[in-house]
Amino acid sequence: MTSRPGGRSARVREAVLEAVHAELTMRGYAGLTVENVAERAGVHKTTVYRRWGTVDVLIADALDHTRESEWPVPDTGTLEGDLIAIATEVADTFADPVHRLVPIAIVIAAQQSARAQDAKRRFYAARQAEAAKVVTRAVDRGELPPQADPVELIRLTCAPLYHRIFITGEPVDRATAERSARAALAAARAGLL
């Protein structure tokens, strides 16, 4: 007898991981429990404990699942426009009182769990590699010198935003995002990357 692709196990995983995101949005990291996730997902808590065990493993799996989903790489026609689009997405996410809760909870979890830290690292490495495609296209168009490091340019674009969000607690907005993108682009054009 063969198992059906997807099947009950895939449905349970999908429901549980959706519940993790919903619970993080509603309660944050401190309020996330296996029991609440199980109730929201419509499964018995022993199912969640048996498969995931802890809240941090739930968060790590949810983050891995998100990493596997497709992210639309901006394509505005210019590197400046693409970098601004990437930075603006970060700013918009953290300016939104609901959307900011999940990434903040993931950062908190990563400080308390090696498994969540590894999942966060894999997630951002995958997103940076995807975003770096905008830099590779720009090099191909002649907008940047060939030695420009695509991933480093993406990091430099977003780093000031994450510094404000997680270190100083300053707000981020679209003007901040544009300034960050343009400063990173100026560094790349100067051959500093």
Residue pairs with C-beta under 8 A, 6 or more apart in sequence:
12 41
12 43
12 47
12 51
13 51
13 61
13 65
15 41
15 42
15 43
16 37
16 38
16 41
16 43
16 48
16 51
16 52
16 58
17 58
17 61
17 62
17 65
18 41
19 36
19 37
19 38
19 40
19 41
20 32
20 37
20 58
20 59
20 61
20 62
21 62
21 102
22 40
23 31
23 32
23 33
23 36
23 37
23 40
24 32
24 59
24 101
24 102
24 105
24 106
25 98
25 101
25 102
27 36
28 101
28 104
28 105
28 108
29 59
29 104
29 105
29 108
29 109
30 108
32 55
32 58
32 59
32 105
33 55
34 45
34 48
34 49
34 52
34 54
34 55
34 58
35 45
37 48
37 58
38 44
38 45
38 47
38 48
39 45
41 48
48 58
52 58
52 61
54 113
55 109
56 109
56 112
56 113
56 115
56 116
57 113
57 115
59 105
59 106
59 109
59 113
59 116
59 119
60 109
60 113
60 115
60 116
60 118
60 119
61 119
63 106
63 116
63 119
63 120
63 122
63 123
64 119
64 122
64 123
66 123
67 119
67 122
67 123
67 126
67 127
71 127
71 130
73 130
73 131
73 133
73 134
74 81
74 82
74 85
74 86
74 134
75 82
75 134
75 137
76 82
76 84
76 85
78 138
78 143
79 134
79 135
79 137
79 138
79 141
79 143
79 144
79 185
80 181
80 182
80 185
82 134
82 137
82 138
83 134
83 153
83 157
83 181
83 182
83 184
83 185
84 177
84 178
84 181
84 182
86 131
86 134
86 154
86 157
86 158
86 181
87 157
87 158
87 161
87 177
87 178
87 180
87 181
88 174
88 177
88 178
90 158
90 161
90 162
90 172
90 177
91 161
91 172
91 173
91 174
91 176
91 177
92 99
92 174
93 99
93 100
93 103
94 100
94 103
94 161
94 165
94 172
95 171
95 172
95 173
106 116
106 120
106 123
107 120
107 166
109 116
109 120
110 116
110 117
110 119
110 120
111 117
128 151
128 154
128 155
129 151
131 154
132 150
132 151
132 153
132 154
133 150
134 154
135 144
135 148
135 150
135 153
135 154
135 188
136 150
138 144
138 148
139 145
139 146
139 148
139 150
144 188
144 189
145 189
145 191
147 191
148 188
148 191
148 193
149 193
152 193
153 184
153 185
153 187
153 188
153 193
156 183
156 184
156 187
156 188
156 193
157 180
157 181
157 184
157 185
158 180
159 180
160 176
160 180
160 183
161 172
161 176
161 177
161 180
164 170
164 171
164 172
164 176
165 172
187 193
